[in-house]
Amino acid sequence: MLPVADGSDFAGSLRNPAGWNNVFGFRPSIGRVPFGPTAEVFMQSIGCEGPMGRTVSDVAMLLSVMAGHDDRAPLSLTGDPAQFAAPLARDMKGVRIGWLGDLGGIPMEAGMLELCLSGLRRLEDVGCAIEPARLDVRREVIWDSFVRLRQGFTAGGLIGLYGDAANRDKFKPEARWEIEGGARLSAADLFAASAQRSAVYQAFRSALREYDFLAMPTAQVFPFDARLAWPAQVAGVSMDSYHRWMEIVAGPSLAGCPTAAVPAGFGPGGLPSGIQLIGRSQQDFAVLQLAYAYEQVSQSVLSVLPKLLDNV
């Protein structure tokens, strides 16, 4: 048990676990935390490092340590990281939050959308307005770009090891799927996927000009048995890849927008999940302020401890 932790997030690894453990996670803007050391320092800007913690103040304090420009990482952002250690309290009256829900059809386990929207409405108590919103990009475009770029980057990093027949059987099926898919992509395929990603960014940028923040669930399913590799179906829909059940996190990853995962509460089976609070590019502090405001009106959820601690 730790007060804070750091981790990486390409496909929601700072957001899924935070939601499922009733804590806070923060995926910063692209470049906020220097990425590396790695052999390739320009293309891989989807995965990033960020903090997790039990309180938003702890998350922000850890980010103040992790963030900052490093000239070994040319895409890292300048600016004093001490800004994230400043007080987070802010008047939220009049702040408009666009609720993206399931992006128009992403399969969701029963009760997930209702839980997350009801949790988000806690922010109405501090003066926020919650309104339905949409992105001007099809969810299929988001997913296609995400899959191809992830496969391309994975293949680029691992193809050397995978090319050695002695190592190939040591890769799990999901890694083999990524590498083999990436190896089939051409330069034109990757350019097209990057152009799709650019369209995703522009869609988020446009929506965030109408709303101050956007919101959606951190996950499509509630926590599942650890013995299950991954959910093969969600809401009766078969998942066509090992990570399709995490599709809801792909948009903010591609857009590179700062995104906080905050606890939503507990679903029909008593298990937790979370909400993604998404802000404008490089407005990380503003997202942390919104997450802090949410924390202040969510103590009834945050005070619930895991049942395993009942006898500790």
C-alpha positions in Angstrom: 0.0 0.0 0.0 1.4 3.3 -1.1 0.3 7.0 -0.7 1.2 7.7 -4.4 2.6 5.8 -7.4 3.7 6.5 -10.9 2.9 4.6 -14.0 2.5 4.8 -17.8 -0.6 5.1 -19.9 -1.1 4.2 -23.5 -4.4 2.4 -23.3 -5.7 3.6 -20.0 -3.2 2.2 -17.4 -3.5 5.4 -15.3 -7.3 5.5 -15.7 -8.7 1.9 -15.6 -6.9 0.9 -12.4 -7.7 4.2 -10.7 -11.4 3.9 -11.4 -11.4 0.2 -10.3 -9.6 1.0 -7.0 -11.5 4.1 -6.0 -8.5 6.4 -6.2 -7.3 9.1 -8.5 -5.1 8.9 -11.6 -3.8 11.5 -14.0 -2.7 11.2 -17.6 -0.8 14.5 -18.3 -0.6 16.4 -21.6 1.9 15.0 -24.2 5.4 16.0 -23.1 4.4 17.1 -19.6 6.6 14.3 -18.1 9.7 13.6 -20.2 9.5 10.2 -22.0 12.6 7.9 -22.1 15.3 7.1 -22.2 14.4 5.3 -25.5 16.0 4.8 -28.9 13.1 6.7 -30.6 12.2 10.1 -29.1 9.9 11.7 -31.7 7.2 9.4 -32.9 6.0 7.7 -29.7 3.8 10.4 -28.2 0.7 8.4 -27.3 2.1 6.6 -24.2 3.1 8.8 -21.3 4.0 8.7 -17.6 1.9 10.1 -14.9 0.9 9.9 -11.2 -1.8 8.1 -9.1 -2.8 8.7 -5.5 -5.5 8.6 -2.9 -6.1 12.4 -3.1 -5.9 14.9 -5.9 -3.4 17.0 -3.9 -1.1 14.0 -3.6 -1.4 13.4 -7.4 -0.6 17.0 -8.1 2.4 17.0 -5.8 3.9 13.9 -7.4 3.3 15.5 -10.9 5.3 18.5 -9.7 8.2 16.1 -9.1 7.8 14.1 -12.4 7.2 17.1 -14.8 9.6 19.4 -16.4 11.7 19.8 -19.6 14.5 17.4 -20.3 16.6 18.1 -23.4 17.1 14.4 -23.9 13.3 14.3 -24.6 12.9 17.0 -27.3 9.0 16.9 -27.1 9.0 17.5 -23.3 7.3 20.8 -22.2 8.9 23.8 -20.6 7.4 25.5 -17.7 8.0 25.4 -13.9 6.7 22.1 -12.6 6.3 23.7 -9.2 3.0 25.1 -10.5 1.4 21.7 -9.7 2.2 22.1 -6.0 0.1 25.3 -5.8 -3.3 25.3 -4.1 -6.0 23.6 -6.2 -9.1 25.3 -4.9 -11.0 27.3 -7.5 -14.5 28.7 -8.0 -16.3 26.3 -10.4 -19.5 28.4 -10.8 -20.4 28.5 -14.5 -18.0 25.8 -15.6 -19.5 23.8 -18.5 -18.8 20.1 -18.8 -19.7 18.1 -21.9 -20.8 14.5 -21.2 -19.6 12.3 -24.0 -21.1 9.1 -22.6 -20.4 6.1 -24.8 -19.4 8.1 -27.8 -22.5 7.0 -29.6 -22.3 3.3 -29.3 -19.3 1.9 -27.5 -20.6 -1.2 -25.7 -21.0 -0.6 -21.9 -21.7 -3.0 -19.1 -25.2 -2.4 -17.6 -25.1 0.4 -15.0 -21.8 2.0 -16.1 -23.2 5.0 -17.9 -25.8 5.7 -15.2 -23.2 5.4 -12.4 -20.7 7.7 -14.1 -23.3 10.4 -15.1 -24.7 10.4 -11.6 -21.2 10.7 -10.2 -20.4 13.6 -12.6 -23.5 15.4 -11.5 -22.0 15.9 -8.0 -20.1 18.8 -9.6 -23.4 20.6 -10.0 -23.2 21.1 -6.2 -20.2 23.5 -6.8 -21.9 25.3 -9.7 -20.9 23.3 -12.8 -23.3 22.7 -15.7 -23.4 19.1 -17.1 -24.6 19.0 -20.7 -24.7 16.2 -23.4 -21.9 16.6 -25.9 -20.5 14.8 -28.9 -17.2 14.6 -30.9 -17.2 15.5 -34.5 -15.3 12.3 -35.4 -16.6 8.7 -35.7 -15.6 6.3 -33.0 -14.5 3.9 -35.7 -11.9 6.4 -36.8 -10.6 6.7 -33.3 -10.3 3.0 -32.9 -8.7 2.4 -36.3 -6.0 5.0 -35.6 -5.4 3.8 -32.1 -4.9 0.1 -33.2 -2.7 0.8 -36.1 -0.4 3.2 -34.3 -0.2 0.9 -31.3 0.7 -2.0 -33.5 3.2 0.0 -35.4 5.0 1.3 -32.3 4.9 -2.1 -30.6 6.4 -3.8 -33.7 9.0 -1.2 -34.0 10.2 -1.7 -30.5 10.0 -5.5 -30.4 10.5 -6.8 -33.9 14.1 -7.5 -33.2 13.4 -9.8 -30.4 10.5 -11.3 -32.1 12.5 -12.0 -35.2 14.7 -14.4 -33.3 12.9 -17.8 -33.4 14.3 -18.7 -30.0 12.4 -15.8 -28.4 9.1 -16.0 -30.4 7.4 -18.6 -28.3 8.0 -16.5 -25.2 5.7 -13.7 -26.4 2.1 -13.9 -25.1 -0.6 -14.0 -27.8 -1.6 -10.4 -27.3 2.0 -9.2 -28.0 2.3 -11.5 -31.0 -1.0 -10.0 -32.4 0.4 -6.4 -32.0 3.8 -7.2 -33.5 2.5 -9.2 -36.4 -0.1 -6.6 -37.2 2.5 -3.8 -37.0 4.9 -5.7 -39.3 2.2 -5.7 -42.0 1.8 -2.0 -42.0 3.4 0.2 -44.7 4.7 3.7 -44.2 1.6 5.0 -46.0 -0.6 3.0 -43.5 1.1 4.7 -40.5 0.8 8.1 -42.1 -2.9 7.6 -42.7 -3.3 6.5 -39.0 -1.4 9.6 -37.9 -3.7 11.7 -40.0 -6.7 10.0 -38.4 -5.1 10.8 -35.0 -4.8 14.5 -36.0 -8.6 14.5 -36.8 -9.3 13.1 -33.4 -7.2 15.9 -31.8 -9.1 18.5 -33.8 -12.4 16.9 -32.7 -11.4 17.2 -29.1 -10.1 20.7 -29.6 -13.4 21.8 -31.2 -15.5 20.3 -28.4 -13.3 21.9 -25.8 -13.9 25.3 -27.4 -17.6 24.8 -26.7 -17.2 23.2 -23.2 -14.6 23.9 -20.5 -14.1 20.2 -20.0 -15.3 16.9 -21.3 -16.2 13.7 -19.4 -16.8 10.0 -20.1 -16.3 6.7 -18.1 -12.8 5.4 -17.4 -13.9 1.8 -18.4 -16.6 -0.1 -20.2 -16.8 -2.9 -17.6 -16.6 -3.2 -13.9 -13.6 -5.0 -12.3 -13.6 -8.7 -13.4 -12.1 -11.9 -12.1 -8.3 -11.7 -12.2 -8.2 -15.2 -13.7 -9.9 -13.9 -16.8 -7.4 -12.7 -19.4 -9.9 -10.1 -20.8 -13.6 -9.8 -21.4 -14.6 -11.5 -24.6 -18.0 -9.8 -24.6 -19.4 -6.5 -23.3 -23.1 -6.0 -23.2 -23.5 -9.0 -25.5 -21.1 -7.6 -28.1 -18.0 -9.8 -28.9 -14.7 -8.0 -28.5 -12.5 -8.4 -31.6 -9.2 -7.8 -29.9 -7.7 -8.2 -26.4 -8.2 -4.5 -25.7 -11.4 -3.6 -27.4 -13.1 -3.6 -24.1 -10.9 -0.5 -23.2 -12.0 1.4 -26.4 -13.4 4.3 -24.3 -9.9 5.4 -23.3 -8.5 5.6 -26.9 -9.8 9.1 -27.7 -8.0 11.1 -24.9 -4.9 9.0 -25.5 -4.7 10.0 -29.2 -5.6 13.6 -28.5 -3.0 13.9 -25.8 -5.3 16.0 -23.6 -4.7 16.1 -19.9 -7.2 13.6 -18.3 -8.0 12.9 -14.7 -9.6 9.6 -13.5 -11.8 10.2 -10.5 -13.9 7.7 -8.6 -17.5 7.5 -9.8 -18.9 5.3 -7.1 -20.1 1.7 -7.0 -22.1 -0.2 -9.6 -25.0 -2.7 -9.4 -22.6 -5.4 -8.1 -21.0 -3.2 -5.5 -17.8 -2.8 -7.6 -16.2 0.6 -8.3 -15.4 2.5 -11.5 -14.4 6.0 -12.5 -14.9 9.0 -14.7 -12.5 10.6 -17.1 -12.3 14.4 -16.8 -10.7 15.8 -20.0 -9.2 19.3 -20.4 -7.7 21.4 -23.1 -4.2 20.7 -24.4 -1.5 21.6 -21.9 -4.1 22.8 -19.3 -3.1 20.2 -16.8 -3.5 22.4 -13.8 -7.1 23.3 -14.7 -8.0 19.6 -14.9 -6.4 18.9 -11.5 -8.5 21.8 -10.1 -11.7 20.2 -11.5 -10.7 16.9 -10.1 -10.0 18.6 -6.7 -13.5 20.2 -6.8 -15.0 16.8 -7.5 -13.1 15.2 -4.6 -14.6 17.8 -2.2 -18.2 16.7 -3.1 -17.5 12.9 -3.3 -16.4 12.1 0.2 -19.3 9.6 0.6 -17.6 7.5 -2.2 -14.0 8.1 -1.2 -14.6 7.0 2.4 -15.6 3.5 1.4 -12.7 1.1 2.0 -12.2 -2.3 0.4 -14.0 -5.1 2.3 -10.6 -6.9 2.7 -9.6 -4.2 5.1 -12.6 -4.8 7.4 -10.6 -7.1 9.7 -7.2 -5.3 9.4 
